[in-house]
Amino acid sequence: MAPAAEPPWLAWLDAARAGETAAYGRLVEHFWAGLVRLARGLAPAADAEDIVQDALVHAWDRLANLREAAALPGWLRTAVVRRCLRHRRRAILLRPLDFVLGLATGTAAGPELQIDAVRLLARLPARQRAALVLTEIEGLSDAEAAHEMGMAESTLRVHRHRARKRLRQWLEEESR
């Protein structure tokens, strides 16, 4: 039985490690479709190619850290998965901003309004903020959020209603 042939990307990896950018380009072309497919499974499809590109730039900068050449496919997949998770965390952090800004305008807002949105959320009393965040931002049902907060569903709804009302008032005051 003949020994298994080495994949062509091993030679490209050696050349890329030596600083040959064209060889790294061939590596990128070889792995691109699979990495984009992976990213689309973990992040919004519209962001997948940007995430993969970011992971590949990061990988190029750290290519010398790859100890075993045969580990390259898994190493690249790990880089993409980590970038997808970071992208998801960032999107979750921005959700409160979108929600608060939507109460006022219904349109996309600039960084100044986003900072104001964070400040406004921070001004809410703790229970109102928690009720709003758990249901509107985290997507928990009223029953789940009420259980998490140790209160009746009706009490949770009152806190959420008051939070919305206060946010609207503050946003109206600031727009004057």
PyMOL commands that set and color helices and strands:
alter all, ss='L'
color gray80, all
select helices_A, chain A and resi 9-17+21-42+45-61+63-65+69-104+111-123+126-137+142-149+153-175
alter helices_A, ss='H'
color red, helices_A
deselect
rebuild
show_as cartoon
